[in-house]
Amino acid sequence: MCTVCGCGDGETRIEGGNAKDHAHNHGHPHDGLHHGHAHGHHHHHYGEGESGASVPGMSQSRMIQLEQDILSKNNSYADANRRYLSERGIFALNLVSSPGSGKTTLLVETLKTLAGTRQCYVIEGDQQTANDADRIRETGVPALQINTGKGCHLDGHMVGHALEHLTPDDGSCVFIENVGNLVCPAAFDLGEAHKVAILSVTEGEDKPLKYPDMFAAADLMLLNKVDLLPYLDFDVEAATENARKINPRIKVLTVSAKTGEGLDGWISWINAARAMQLAGNPALNAAE
C-alpha cells in the first residue's frame, strides 16, 4: 500500500507550477509474512494483519498510524477541493483503471459527445509524458498534466494545485484521469463527486476480486472494449457479479469507446449524477 511506501516523494511535476514541496511519503510493505501450504503450494500473503500490508522492520500498529496520518492530511486537501468545486457548481469525476483499459480513448469520446452541452476540463495523471493531455487538448478541451514521477496515484494536494491553474468555469465538469493503477488511487480522496472504475474485457473477470479496494470505492464500473467480446473468452456476467460481490451498490455499464456502443448510457449516468449533486443546493442550481 503506497500510503506507507514513499514512492512519489519529491517526484511530482504539475504543468505551470512546481509541486516538489507537495509530495507525500510512502514505503513498500513486506511484513506480516504468512506461509500457507494448501494444495502443495507455497502461498506468501503479505496483506494480512491489522494494517493489511507489511514493511520490513515496521510494526502493524506503526503502519496503521503512518497510513492514518498520510490519509488524514490528504483528506484535508480533498475537503478543500470539494468545497471549491461545490461553491462553483463544478461536477468532478475521478476515473481510475489499470494501464491499457482504454481510459483516455473513452474520455476523448466522452468529451466529444459532451461538446456544446457543457464546458469540460481534464486533469491528467501519469508518471511521465504529457501524451494523454495532448490527446485531450486536440478535442479543444483544456487539460493539465500532472506527472507523478515514481508516484502511483494523484492526491488531494496535487489536484488542488491543478484546479488553481485550470480555473474551471462555474457549472462545468472536471474529469480527473488518475494514474493507471488499480491499487493506490482507491485510498486517496481527491474531492471528486464519484470514482468511476474502468475495466476492459481484455482483462480478467476476476479483477474486482483481485483488487477489491478499488471496486469498493467506485460508484460506477464501465466495462470497456465490448466490441472485442466476439474474439475473447470473457464472461461479462461473471465480471459484473464479481464487482457486486465487492460492492453491491456499484452500477455497471458496458461500453465501447471505439464503436460508441453504450456511450449514451454513460452520458445519461453523468447527467443523472450531476442532477443529484444539484438537488437541494442553491449555489449549484444558480450555476446551471
C-alpha positions as CSV (number, residue, x, y, z in Angstrom):
1,M,0.0,0.0,0.0
2,C,1.6,3.2,-1.1
3,T,0.4,5.1,2.0
4,V,3.4,3.7,3.7
5,C,5.9,3.4,0.8
6,G,7.4,6.7,-0.2
7,C,7.3,6.0,-3.9
8,G,6.4,9.6,-5.1
9,D,8.4,11.7,-2.7
10,G,9.9,14.7,-4.5
11,E,9.0,13.5,-8.0
12,T,5.8,15.3,-8.8
13,R,5.6,17.9,-11.6
14,I,2.5,20.0,-12.4
15,E,2.3,22.0,-15.6
16,G,2.5,25.7,-14.8
17,G,3.8,25.1,-11.3
18,N,6.3,23.3,-9.0
19,A,4.8,20.8,-6.6
20,K,8.1,19.3,-5.3
21,D,7.2,20.5,-1.9
22,H,3.8,18.9,-2.0
23,A,4.6,15.3,-2.5
24,H,3.7,12.8,0.2
25,N,5.6,9.9,1.8
26,H,5.3,6.3,1.0
27,G,7.2,2.9,1.7
28,H,6.9,-0.5,0.2
29,P,5.2,-3.1,2.6
30,H,6.6,-6.5,3.1
31,D,6.0,-7.5,6.7
32,G,3.4,-9.9,8.3
33,L,4.7,-12.7,6.1
34,H,2.3,-15.7,6.0
35,H,3.2,-19.0,4.6
36,G,0.3,-21.2,3.5
37,H,0.8,-24.7,2.1
38,A,-2.6,-25.7,0.9
39,H,-2.7,-27.9,-2.2
40,G,1.1,-28.4,-2.0
41,H,1.8,-24.7,-3.0
42,H,3.7,-22.1,-1.0
43,H,1.5,-19.1,-0.6
44,H,3.1,-15.8,0.6
45,H,0.4,-13.4,1.7
46,Y,1.8,-10.0,2.7
47,G,-1.6,-8.4,3.2
48,E,-2.5,-10.0,6.4
49,G,-2.6,-8.4,9.8
50,E,-4.4,-5.3,11.1
51,S,-2.8,-3.0,8.6
52,G,-3.5,-5.2,5.6
53,A,0.1,-4.6,4.5
54,S,3.7,-5.3,5.6
55,V,7.0,-3.4,5.8
56,P,10.3,-4.9,7.0
57,G,11.1,-3.6,10.5
58,M,7.8,-1.8,11.0
59,S,5.1,-3.0,13.3
60,Q,1.5,-3.3,12.2
61,S,0.5,-0.5,14.7
62,R,3.2,1.8,13.3
63,M,2.0,1.2,9.8
64,I,-1.6,1.9,10.7
65,Q,-0.6,5.2,12.4
66,L,1.5,6.3,9.4
67,E,-1.3,5.5,7.0
68,Q,-3.8,7.4,9.1
69,D,-1.5,10.4,9.3
70,I,-1.0,10.5,5.5
71,L,-4.6,9.9,4.6
72,S,-5.8,12.5,7.2
73,K,-3.5,15.1,5.5
74,N,-4.8,14.1,2.1
75,N,-8.4,14.2,3.3
76,S,-7.9,17.8,4.4
77,Y,-6.8,18.8,0.9
78,A,-9.7,16.8,-0.6
79,D,-12.2,18.5,1.6
80,A,-10.8,21.9,0.4
81,N,-11.1,20.7,-3.2
82,R,-14.7,19.6,-2.6
83,R,-15.7,23.0,-1.1
84,Y,-14.1,24.8,-4.0
85,L,-16.0,22.6,-6.5
86,S,-19.3,22.7,-4.6
87,E,-19.2,26.5,-4.2
88,R,-18.8,26.9,-8.0
89,G,-21.2,24.2,-9.1
90,I,-18.4,22.1,-10.7
91,F,-19.0,18.4,-11.1
92,A,-15.9,16.3,-10.8
93,L,-15.3,12.6,-11.6
94,N,-12.2,10.6,-10.8
95,L,-11.5,8.0,-13.5
96,V,-9.5,5.0,-12.3
97,S,-8.3,1.8,-14.0
98,S,-5.3,-0.3,-14.7
99,P,-3.0,0.7,-17.6
100,G,-4.4,-0.2,-21.0
101,S,-8.1,-0.1,-20.1
102,G,-8.8,2.4,-22.8
103,K,-9.5,5.2,-20.3
104,T,-8.0,8.1,-22.3
105,T,-9.8,7.0,-25.5
106,L,-13.1,6.7,-23.6
107,L,-12.5,10.1,-22.1
108,V,-11.8,11.6,-25.5
109,E,-15.1,10.2,-26.9
110,T,-16.9,11.4,-23.8
111,L,-15.7,14.9,-24.3
112,K,-16.6,14.9,-28.0
113,T,-20.2,13.8,-27.0
114,L,-20.5,16.4,-24.3
115,A,-19.1,19.2,-26.6
116,G,-21.6,22.0,-26.9
117,T,-23.7,20.9,-23.9
118,R,-21.3,21.6,-21.0
119,Q,-17.8,23.1,-20.6
120,C,-15.4,20.4,-19.6
121,Y,-11.8,20.4,-18.2
122,V,-9.4,17.5,-17.6
123,I,-6.7,16.8,-15.1
124,E,-4.4,14.2,-16.4
125,G,-2.3,12.0,-14.1
126,D,0.7,10.0,-15.4
127,Q,4.1,9.1,-14.2
128,Q,5.9,10.6,-17.3
129,T,5.0,12.4,-20.6
130,A,2.1,14.6,-21.5
131,N,0.8,12.3,-24.2
132,D,-2.6,11.9,-22.7
133,A,-3.1,15.6,-22.0
134,D,-2.1,16.3,-25.6
135,R,-4.8,13.9,-26.9
136,I,-7.3,15.7,-24.7
137,R,-6.3,19.1,-25.9
138,E,-6.8,18.0,-29.5
139,T,-10.6,17.9,-28.7
140,G,-10.4,21.6,-27.7
141,V,-10.9,20.8,-24.0
142,P,-8.4,22.5,-21.6
143,A,-6.2,19.9,-19.9
144,L,-3.5,20.0,-17.4
145,Q,-0.9,17.2,-17.0
146,I,0.4,16.1,-13.6
147,N,3.5,13.9,-13.8
148,T,4.0,11.9,-10.6
149,G,7.4,10.6,-11.3
150,K,7.7,7.4,-9.3
151,G,4.3,8.1,-7.6
152,C,1.5,5.7,-8.5
153,H,-1.6,8.0,-7.9
154,L,-2.8,11.5,-7.7
155,D,-3.5,13.0,-4.3
156,G,-5.7,15.9,-3.0
157,H,-2.9,18.4,-2.9
158,M,-1.9,17.8,-6.5
159,V,-5.5,18.2,-7.7
160,G,-5.9,21.4,-5.6
161,H,-2.9,22.9,-7.5
162,A,-4.3,21.7,-10.8
163,L,-7.6,23.4,-10.1
164,E,-5.8,26.6,-9.3
165,H,-4.1,26.5,-12.7
166,L,-7.1,25.3,-14.8
167,T,-9.6,27.7,-13.1
168,P,-12.7,25.8,-14.4
169,D,-15.8,27.8,-15.1
170,D,-18.7,27.7,-12.7
171,G,-21.1,24.9,-13.6
172,S,-18.5,23.0,-15.6
173,C,-17.4,19.3,-15.4
174,V,-13.9,18.3,-14.4
175,F,-12.7,14.8,-15.3
176,I,-9.7,13.6,-13.4
177,E,-7.8,10.8,-15.2
178,N,-5.8,9.1,-12.4
179,V,-2.6,7.2,-12.9
180,G,-3.2,3.7,-14.3
181,N,-3.2,1.6,-11.1
182,L,-5.9,-0.4,-9.5
183,V,-4.4,-0.3,-6.0
184,C,-3.3,3.0,-4.5
185,P,-5.8,5.5,-6.1
186,A,-8.5,3.7,-4.2
187,A,-7.3,5.2,-0.9
188,F,-7.0,8.8,-1.9
189,D,-10.0,11.1,-1.9
190,L,-9.4,13.9,-4.4
191,G,-12.6,15.8,-3.6
192,E,-14.4,14.3,-6.5
193,A,-18.2,13.5,-6.6
194,H,-17.6,9.9,-7.7
195,K,-14.9,7.4,-8.5
196,V,-15.5,5.6,-11.8
197,A,-13.6,2.4,-12.4
198,I,-12.9,1.3,-16.0
199,L,-12.3,-2.4,-16.6
200,S,-11.7,-3.6,-20.1
201,V,-12.8,-7.0,-21.5
202,T,-9.1,-7.7,-22.3
203,E,-8.5,-8.1,-18.6
204,G,-9.8,-10.9,-16.4
205,E,-13.3,-11.2,-14.9
206,D,-11.7,-11.6,-11.5
207,K,-10.1,-8.1,-11.4
208,P,-12.7,-6.9,-8.9
209,L,-11.9,-9.8,-6.6
210,K,-8.1,-9.3,-7.0
211,Y,-8.2,-5.5,-6.4
212,P,-11.3,-5.2,-4.2
213,D,-10.5,-1.7,-2.6
214,M,-10.8,0.0,-6.0
215,F,-14.2,-1.5,-6.8
216,A,-15.4,-0.9,-3.3
217,A,-14.5,2.8,-3.6
218,A,-16.2,3.2,-7.1
219,D,-19.8,4.1,-7.7
220,L,-19.7,3.0,-11.3
221,M,-17.8,0.4,-13.3
222,L,-17.5,0.9,-17.0
223,L,-16.8,-2.4,-18.8
224,N,-14.9,-1.1,-21.8
225,K,-13.9,-2.5,-25.2
226,V,-17.0,-4.7,-25.5
227,D,-16.6,-4.6,-29.3
228,L,-13.8,-7.2,-28.7
229,L,-16.1,-9.7,-27.0
230,P,-16.6,-11.9,-30.1
231,Y,-12.8,-12.5,-30.1
232,L,-12.3,-13.1,-26.4
233,D,-13.1,-15.6,-23.7
234,F,-14.6,-13.0,-21.3
235,D,-17.7,-13.5,-19.2
236,V,-19.5,-10.1,-18.8
237,E,-22.0,-11.6,-16.3
238,A,-19.2,-13.1,-14.1
239,A,-17.3,-9.8,-14.1
240,T,-20.4,-7.9,-13.1
241,E,-21.2,-10.5,-10.4
242,N,-17.6,-10.2,-9.0
243,A,-17.8,-6.4,-8.9
244,R,-21.1,-6.7,-6.9
245,K,-19.6,-9.2,-4.5
246,I,-17.2,-6.4,-3.5
247,N,-19.7,-3.5,-3.8
248,P,-23.4,-4.5,-4.0
249,R,-24.3,-0.9,-4.8
250,I,-21.9,-0.4,-7.8
251,K,-23.6,0.4,-11.1
252,V,-22.2,-1.4,-14.2
253,L,-22.4,-0.2,-17.8
254,T,-20.9,-1.9,-20.9
255,V,-19.3,0.5,-23.4
256,S,-17.0,0.6,-26.4
257,A,-15.1,3.8,-26.9
258,K,-14.2,2.6,-30.4
259,T,-17.7,2.0,-31.7
260,G,-19.7,4.2,-29.4
261,E,-21.8,1.4,-28.0
262,G,-23.1,2.2,-24.6
263,L,-21.9,5.8,-24.5
264,D,-25.4,7.1,-24.4
265,G,-25.9,5.3,-21.1
266,W,-22.6,6.6,-19.8
267,I,-23.6,10.2,-20.7
268,S,-27.0,9.7,-19.1
269,W,-25.3,8.5,-15.9
270,I,-23.1,11.6,-15.9
271,N,-26.2,13.9,-16.3
272,A,-28.1,12.0,-13.6
273,A,-25.2,12.1,-11.1
274,R,-24.8,15.8,-11.8
275,A,-28.6,16.3,-11.3
276,M,-28.3,14.5,-7.9
277,Q,-25.4,16.9,-7.0
278,L,-27.6,19.9,-8.0
279,A,-30.6,18.8,-5.9
280,G,-31.1,20.9,-2.9
281,N,-28.0,23.0,-3.5
282,P,-29.0,26.6,-4.3
283,A,-25.4,27.6,-5.2
284,L,-25.2,24.7,-7.8
285,N,-28.6,25.4,-9.2
286,A,-27.6,29.1,-9.7
287,A,-24.6,28.0,-11.7
288,E,-26.7,25.9,-14.1
